[in-house]
Amino acid sequence: MKEYILLFRHENANGKVSPEQMQQWMKQQMDWIDSIAAQNKFVSGTGLLFEDAKVVNHKKVVTNGPFGDVKETLGGYIVVKANSADEAAEFAKGAPVLQGEGNTVEVRQIMIAN
């Protein structure tokens, strides 16, 4: 079985949603992760905070991030075990982040060094 990272890309919702809505989304996220864990296919994951984010470019210039000139940003990730990218994509289809228009879940196989 291979490992895949599911990257959650969305707009920064801070200040745009109520604390109650954020709580509801977090419960949906935890329920979704629990459903993957019940299949013994959840490896790890976390959300990523927007506060104090920095972006370092190829010239080693540091700016406040994340990616202020881009409309979507990386909001978190999980790592799952799956037999194929298609199976990992099936997990991704259940991600609550997809309730937001324009939000995406990127599925990438994790390279394991020998």
N, C-alpha and C positions, 0 to 999 in steps of 0.2 A: 504494500500500500504506500502511496506517495503522500506528501504533504503539500497543501496549497494554502496560499494566503488570500483572503478575501478583503480587499481594500474598499472602505466606504468613502465615497466622494460626495460631498454635498456643500451647500452654502452654510456659512456660520449662522446658526439659528439663535445665538445669544441676543437677548433683547427683542427678538421677534416672536417668541412663543412664551406662553405663560408657564410658571413653575409646574402647574398641574399637567399641562400638555407634555412638558419635558419628563415628568414622572411617569406618565402613561407610556411614552415612547421607551423609556428605560425598562419598564416592566415588559413591554412587547419584545424588546431586545433580549432580555434575560430569559423569557419564555422560549424564544427562538433558539438561543444558545443551549438551553436545557434540552430541547428536542434533539439537537445534534449530539449533545453529550450522552443522551439516553441510548444512542446508537454506538457509543464508544468511539466517536469520530472527532470530538472536539479536542484540540491540543492546547491552545492558549488564545489570548486576545485582550484588547483593551481599547478604550476610547482615548482620543488625543485632544488635549486642551488647546484652545485658541489663544488664551492669554499668555503673554511672554514668548510667543512663537517667534523664531528668527529664521531668515533665509540667508544662506551664504552662497554667493554666485561664483562663477569660475575665476573672477578676479579677486576672490576672497573678501569681497565687500559684504558686510553684514547689514541687512535691513530688517525692519519689523515685518513679520509674516503673519499668517502664512499667505504667500502668493497674492499680495494685494491687488495685482492687476488681472487676476484670474477669477472668474465668478464662482468656481467650485474649488474645494480644498479637501485634503485628507482629514477625515474626522475620526477614524479608528480602523481597527482591523481585527480579524480572528484568523487562526490557523486551524485547518481541518485536515483529517486524513480522508483520502478518497482513492478509488481505483483509477480514476481518470479525471481530466479537466471537465468533462461533461457532468460527472457526478458532483464535482465541487460546484459547478454552475447551478445544478439543481438546488444545492443548499443555498446558494446566493439568491435564488429566486424568492426565498422566504424571508429575506432580510427586511426588517421594518423600515430601514432607511429608504427603501424603494417607494414608500408612500409619498415622498416628496417629489414633485415634478422636476425632472432634470437630474435627480440623484442617480448615482450608479454604484454598482459593486464590481470592481475589477478582480478577476480570478487569475492568479499566477502560480505556477508550480514553483516550489522552493527547491533551489539547487542544493543537493547534499554532497559535500566534499567527501571523496573517498580517502 
